[in-house]
Amino acid sequence: MDIHIGSIIKKVVAEKKSSASYLADKIGITTGSVNRLYSYKSVQTEMLVAISVALDYDFFAVYSGGLNIRKEEVKVVSECEKMLEEKTAELEKVKKENFKEVEALQKEMAYVKEINELLRRKK
């Protein structure tokens, strides 16, 4: 998962028409620290909770949304694997049935050859 939470925080601050100084005041850090925070790829959980509360925005949903996509991918892969198993079993069944049919045809051909041989000898 390639999430740059600092950029997302900066974007939310702008969308809410807020400012780095407002966020700094709410979470108890300096405006410079907030500006540096915007460049961070990740932040500590406690800090993200404080920012989420200050901006009234669930930044954890950014991560869990990615997990939901992953769950869907896993589900699709699982369904595909199940379908593959079913089709493989189906193929094996068809192979066995065809093998039996081929075997029966080979026996019939052997009988026909025997009959032809007997008829040739009788002449």
ROSE-4610 file (N, C-alpha, C; in Angstrom, 1 decimal, always signed):
// ROSE-4610
residu = [M/M/M/D/D/D/I/I/I/H/H/H/I/I/I/G/G/G/S/S/S/I/I/I/I/I/I/K/K/K/K/K/K/V/V/V/V/V/V/A/A/A/E/E/E/K/K/K/K/K/K/S/S/S/S/S/S/A/A/A/S/S/S/Y/Y/Y/L/L/L/A/A/A/D/D/D/K/K/K/I/I/I/G/G/G/I/I/I/T/T/T/T/T/T/G/G/G/S/S/S/V/V/V/N/N/N/R/R/R/L/L/L/Y/Y/Y/S/S/S/Y/Y/Y/K/K/K/S/S/S/V/V/V/Q/Q/Q/T/T/T/E/E/E/M/M/M/L/L/L/V/V/V/A/A/A/I/I/I/S/S/S/V/V/V/A/A/A/L/L/L/D/D/D/Y/Y/Y/D/D/D/F/F/F/F/F/F/A/A/A/V/V/V/Y/Y/Y/S/S/S/G/G/G/G/G/G/L/L/L/N/N/N/I/I/I/R/R/R/K/K/K/E/E/E/E/E/E/V/V/V/K/K/K/V/V/V/V/V/V/S/S/S/E/E/E/C/C/C/E/E/E/K/K/K/M/M/M/L/L/L/E/E/E/E/E/E/K/K/K/T/T/T/A/A/A/E/E/E/L/L/L/E/E/E/K/K/K/V/V/V/K/K/K/K/K/K/E/E/E/N/N/N/F/F/F/K/K/K/E/E/E/V/V/V/E/E/E/A/A/A/L/L/L/Q/Q/Q/K/K/K/E/E/E/M/M/M/A/A/A/Y/Y/Y/V/V/V/K/K/K/E/E/E/I/I/I/N/N/N/E/E/E/L/L/L/L/L/L/R/R/R/R/R/R/K/K/K/K/K/K]
num = [1/1/1/2/2/2/3/3/3/4/4/4/5/5/5/6/6/6/7/7/7/8/8/8/9/9/9/10/10/10/11/11/11/12/12/12/13/13/13/14/14/14/15/15/15/16/16/16/17/17/17/18/18/18/19/19/19/20/20/20/21/21/21/22/22/22/23/23/23/24/24/24/25/25/25/26/26/26/27/27/27/28/28/28/29/29/29/30/30/30/31/31/31/32/32/32/33/33/33/34/34/34/35/35/35/36/36/36/37/37/37/38/38/38/39/39/39/40/40/40/41/41/41/42/42/42/43/43/43/44/44/44/45/45/45/46/46/46/47/47/47/48/48/48/49/49/49/50/50/50/51/51/51/52/52/52/53/53/53/54/54/54/55/55/55/56/56/56/57/57/57/58/58/58/59/59/59/60/60/60/61/61/61/62/62/62/63/63/63/64/64/64/65/65/65/66/66/66/67/67/67/68/68/68/69/69/69/70/70/70/71/71/71/72/72/72/73/73/73/74/74/74/75/75/75/76/76/76/77/77/77/78/78/78/79/79/79/80/80/80/81/81/81/82/82/82/83/83/83/84/84/84/85/85/85/86/86/86/87/87/87/88/88/88/89/89/89/90/90/90/91/91/91/92/92/92/93/93/93/94/94/94/95/95/95/96/96/96/97/97/97/98/98/98/99/99/99/100/100/100/101/101/101/102/102/102/103/103/103/104/104/104/105/105/105/106/106/106/107/107/107/108/108/108/109/109/109/110/110/110/111/111/111/112/112/112/113/113/113/114/114/114/115/115/115/116/116/116/117/117/117/118/118/118/119/119/119/120/120/120/121/121/121/122/122/122/123/123/123]
x = [+0.9/+0.0/+0.9/+0.8/+1.6/+0.8/+0.7/-0.1/+0.9/+0.8/+1.6/+0.7/+0.6/-0.4/-0.2/+1.1/+1.3/+0.7/+0.8/+0.1/-1.4/-1.9/-3.4/-3.8/-3.1/-3.4/-3.4/-2.4/-2.3/-3.5/-3.9/-5.1/-6.3/-6.5/-7.7/-7.7/-6.6/-6.5/-7.0/-6.5/-6.9/-8.4/-8.9/-10.3/-11.2/-10.8/-11.6/-11.3/-10.6/-10.2/-9.7/-8.8/-8.1/-6.7/-5.8/-4.4/-3.5/-2.2/-1.2/-1.2/-1.4/-1.4/-2.6/-3.7/-4.9/-4.7/-4.2/-3.9/-2.8/-1.8/-0.7/-1.3/-2.1/-2.7/-3.6/-4.3/-5.3/-4.5/-3.4/-2.7/-1.4/-1.2/-0.1/+1.3/+1.5/+2.8/+3.0/+4.2/+4.4/+3.9/+3.7/+3.3/+4.4/+5.6/+6.7/+6.7/+6.3/+6.2/+5.1/+4.0/+2.9/+3.3/+4.0/+4.5/+5.5/+6.3/+7.2/+6.4/+5.3/+4.4/+3.8/+3.6/+3.0/+4.0/+5.2/+6.2/+6.4/+5.8/+6.0/+5.1/+5.7/+5.0/+4.1/+4.5/+3.7/+3.9/+2.9/+3.0/+2.6/+3.0/+2.6/+1.1/+0.6/-0.8/-1.4/-0.8/-1.3/-1.4/-0.5/-0.5/-1.6/-1.8/-2.9/-4.3/-4.4/-5.6/-5.9/-4.9/-5.0/-5.4/-4.8/-5.0/-6.5/-6.9/-8.2/-9.3/-9.0/-10.0/-10.0/-8.8/-8.7/-9.4/-9.3/-9.8/-11.2/-11.6/-12.9/-12.9/-11.8/-11.6/-11.0/-11.5/-11.0/-9.9/-8.7/-7.5/-7.2/-7.7/-7.5/-8.3/-9.4/-10.2/-9.4/-8.4/-7.5/-6.9/-6.4/-5.7/-6.7/-7.8/-8.8/-9.5/-9.6/-10.2/-9.3/-8.0/-7.0/-7.2/-7.4/-7.6/-8.9/-9.9/-11.2/-10.9/-10.1/-9.8/-9.0/-8.1/-7.3/-8.2/-9.1/-10.1/-10.8/-11.2/-11.9/-11.0/-9.8/-8.8/-8.7/-8.5/-8.4/-9.6/-10.8/-12.0/-12.1/-11.7/-11.7/-10.8/-9.6/-8.6/-9.1/-9.7/-10.2/-11.3/-12.2/-13.3/-12.7/-11.6/-11.0/-10.3/-9.7/-9.0/-10.1/-11.2/-12.3/-12.8/-13.0/-13.5/-12.5/-11.2/-10.2/-10.2/-10.4/-10.5/-11.7/-12.8/-14.0/-13.8/-13.2/-13.0/-12.0/-11.0/-10.0/-10.6/-11.5/-12.2/-13.1/-13.8/-14.6/-13.8/-12.7/-11.8/-11.3/-11.0/-10.5/-11.7/-12.9/-14.1/-14.3/-14.2/-14.3/-13.2/-12.0/-10.9/-11.2/-11.7/-12.0/-13.1/-14.1/-15.3/-14.8/-14.0/-13.5/-12.5/-11.7/-10.8/-11.6/-12.7/-13.6/-14.2/-14.6/-15.2/-14.1/-12.9/-11.8/-11.5/-11.4/-11.1/-12.2/-13.5/-14.6/-14.5/-14.2/-14.0/-12.8/-11.8/-10.6/-11.0/-11.7/-12.2/-13.1/-14.0/-14.9/-14.0/-13.0/-12.2/-11.4/-11.0/-10.3/-11.2/-12.5/-13.5/-13.8/-13.9/-14.1/-13.0/-11.7/-10.5/-10.6/-10.9/-11.0/-12.0/-13.2/-14.3/-13.8/-13.2/-12.6/-11.6/-10.7/-9.7/-10.4/-11.4/-12.1/-12.8/-13.4/-14.1/-13.1/-12.0/-10.9/-10.5/-10.3/-9.9/-10.9/-12.2/-13.3/-13.3/-12.9/-13.0/-12.1]
y = [-1.2/+0.0/+1.2/+2.1/+3.3/+4.5/+4.8/+5.9/+7.0/+8.2/+9.3/+10.1/+9.8/+10.4/+11.9/+12.4/+13.8/+14.6/+14.1/+14.8/+14.8/+13.7/+13.6/+14.6/+14.7/+15.6/+17.0/+17.4/+18.7/+19.0/+18.0/+18.2/+18.4/+17.6/+17.8/+19.1/+19.6/+20.9/+22.0/+21.8/+22.8/+22.7/+21.4/+21.2/+21.8/+21.7/+22.3/+23.8/+24.3/+25.8/+26.1/+25.2/+25.4/+25.8/+25.7/+26.2/+25.3/+25.4/+24.7/+25.3/+26.6/+27.1/+26.7/+26.5/+26.0/+24.6/+23.7/+22.3/+22.3/+23.1/+23.1/+23.5/+24.5/+24.9/+23.7/+23.0/+22.0/+20.7/+20.4/+19.2/+19.5/+20.8/+21.1/+21.0/+21.4/+21.4/+22.8/+23.0/+24.3/+24.2/+25.4/+25.5/+24.9/+25.1/+24.5/+23.0/+22.4/+21.0/+20.4/+21.2/+20.8/+20.8/+21.8/+21.9/+20.8/+20.3/+19.2/+17.9/+17.9/+16.7/+16.4/+17.5/+17.3/+16.5/+16.5/+15.7/+14.3/+13.9/+12.6/+11.5/+10.4/+9.3/+8.6/+8.6/+8.0/+8.8/+8.7/+9.4/+8.3/+8.7/+7.8/+7.8/+6.6/+6.4/+7.5/+7.8/+8.9/+10.2/+10.5/+11.8/+11.8/+10.7/+10.6/+10.7/+10.1/+10.2/+11.7/+12.4/+13.8/+14.7/+14.4/+15.1/+14.8/+13.5/+13.1/+13.9/+14.0/+14.7/+16.2/+16.7/+18.2/+18.6/+17.7/+18.1/+17.4/+16.6/+15.9/+15.1/+14.3/+13.5/+12.1/+11.1/+9.7/+9.3/+9.7/+9.3/+7.8/+7.1/+5.7/+5.0/+5.6/+5.1/+5.0/+5.9/+5.9/+4.5/+4.0/+2.7/+1.6/+1.7/+0.5/+0.4/+1.5/+1.4/+0.5/+0.7/-0.2/-1.6/-1.9/-3.2/-3.8/-3.0/-3.6/-4.0/-3.2/-3.6/-4.9/-5.0/-6.3/-7.5/-7.3/-8.3/-8.8/-7.8/-8.1/-8.9/-8.5/-9.2/-10.6/-10.8/-12.1/-13.0/-12.4/-13.1/-13.5/-12.6/-13.0/-14.1/-14.0/-15.1/-16.4/-16.4/-17.6/-18.2/-17.3/-17.8/-18.4/-17.8/-18.3/-19.7/-19.8/-21.0/-22.1/-21.8/-22.8/-23.2/-22.2/-22.5/-23.4/-23.1/-23.9/-25.3/-25.5/-26.9/-27.6/-26.9/-27.5/-27.9/-27.0/-27.3/-28.4/-28.5/-29.6/-30.9/-30.9/-32.2/-32.6/-31.6/-31.8/-32.4/-31.8/-32.3/-33.7/-34.0/-35.4/-36.4/-36.0/-36.8/-37.1/-36.0/-36.2/-37.1/-36.9/-37.7/-39.2/-39.5/-40.9/-41.4/-40.6/-41.0/-41.3/-40.4/-40.5/-41.7/-41.9/-43.1/-44.4/-44.4/-45.6/-45.8/-44.7/-44.8/-45.2/-44.7/-45.0/-46.5/-46.9/-48.3/-49.2/-48.8/-49.6/-49.7/-48.6/-48.5/-49.4/-49.4/-50.2/-51.7/-52.1/-53.5/-53.8/-52.9/-53.2/-53.3/-52.5/-52.6/-53.9/-54.3/-55.6/-56.8/-56.7/-57.7/-57.7/-56.5/-56.4/-57.0/-56.7/-57.2/-58.8/-59.3/-60.7/-61.4/-60.7/-61.2/-61.2/-60.1/-60.0/-61.1/-61.3/-62.4/-63.7/-64.0/-65.3/-65.4/-64.3/-64.3/-64.6/-64.0/-64.2/-65.6/-66.2/-67.6/-68.6/-68.2/-69.1/-69.1/-68.1/-68.1/-69.0]
z = [+0.0/+0.0/+0.0/-1.0/-1.1/-0.8/+0.5/+1.0/+1.6/+1.2/+1.7/+2.6/+3.9/+4.7/+4.9/+4.9/+5.0/+3.9/+2.7/+1.6/+1.7/+2.2/+2.4/+3.5/+4.6/+5.7/+5.1/+4.3/+3.7/+2.9/+2.1/+1.2/+2.0/+3.1/+3.9/+4.6/+5.1/+5.7/+4.7/+3.4/+2.4/+2.0/+1.9/+1.6/+2.7/+3.9/+5.1/+5.3/+4.3/+4.4/+5.8/+6.2/+7.5/+7.3/+8.2/+8.1/+8.9/+8.6/+9.4/+10.8/+11.0/+12.3/+13.2/+12.5/+13.2/+13.7/+12.8/+13.1/+14.2/+14.1/+15.1/+16.5/+16.5/+17.8/+18.4/+17.5/+18.0/+18.5/+17.9/+18.3/+19.2/+19.4/+20.4/+19.8/+18.6/+18.0/+17.2/+16.7/+16.0/+14.6/+14.0/+12.6/+11.7/+12.1/+11.3/+11.3/+12.5/+12.6/+11.7/+11.7/+10.8/+9.4/+9.0/+7.6/+7.3/+8.2/+8.1/+8.0/+8.8/+8.8/+7.4/+6.7/+5.3/+4.4/+4.7/+3.9/+4.3/+5.5/+6.0/+5.3/+5.0/+4.3/+5.4/+6.6/+7.7/+9.0/+9.9/+11.2/+12.3/+13.5/+14.6/+14.8/+15.3/+15.5/+16.4/+17.5/+18.4/+17.7/+16.9/+16.2/+15.2/+14.5/+13.5/+14.1/+15.3/+16.1/+16.4/+16.9/+17.2/+16.0/+14.9/+13.6/+13.2/+13.2/+12.9/+13.7/+15.0/+15.8/+15.5/+15.4/+15.1/+13.8/+12.8/+11.5/+11.2/+12.2/+12.1/+10.8/+10.6/+9.4/+9.8/+9.3/+9.7/+8.7/+9.1/+8.3/+8.3/+9.3/+9.3/+8.2/+7.8/+6.7/+5.4/+5.3/+4.1/+4.0/+5.2/+5.3/+5.2/+5.9/+5.9/+4.6/+3.8/+2.5/+1.6/+1.8/+1.0/+1.5/+2.7/+3.2/+2.6/+2.5/+1.9/+0.4/-0.3/-1.7/-1.6/-0.7/-0.6/-0.3/+0.6/+1.0/-0.3/-1.1/-2.3/-3.3/-3.4/-4.2/-3.7/-2.4/-1.9/-2.2/-2.0/-2.3/-3.8/-4.7/-6.1/-6.4/-5.8/-6.0/-5.5/-4.3/-3.7/-4.6/-5.1/-6.0/-7.3/-7.8/-9.0/-8.7/-7.6/-7.2/-7.1/-6.5/-6.3/-7.7/-8.6/-9.9/-10.7/-10.5/-11.1/-10.6/-9.3/-8.8/-9.3/-9.4/-10.0/-11.4/-12.2/-13.6/-13.8/-13.0/-13.0/-12.7/-11.7/-11.4/-12.5/-13.1/-14.3/-15.5/-15.7/-16.8/-16.5/-15.3/-15.0/-15.2/-14.8/-15.0/-16.5/-17.3/-18.8/-19.4/-18.9/-19.3/-19.0/-17.8/-17.5/-18.3/-18.5/-19.4/-20.8/-21.3/-22.7/-22.8/-21.7/-21.7/-21.8/-21.0/-21.0/-22.4/-23.0/-24.4/-25.4/-25.3/-26.2/-26.0/-24.7/-24.4/-25.0/-24.9/-25.5/-27.0/-27.6/-29.0/-29.5/-28.7/-29.1/-29.0/-28.0/-27.9/-29.1/-29.4/-30.6/-31.9/-32.0/-33.2/-33.2/-32.1/-32.0/-32.4/-31.9/-32.3/-33.8/-34.3/-35.8/-36.6/-36.1/-36.8/-36.7/-35.5/-35.3/-36.3/-36.4/-37.2/-38.7/-39.1/-40.5/-40.7/-39.8/-39.9/-40.1/-39.3/-39.3/-40.7/-41.2/-42.4/-43.6/-43.5/-44.5/-44.6/-43.4/-43.3/-43.9/-43.6/-44.1/-45.6/-46.3/-47.7/-48.4]
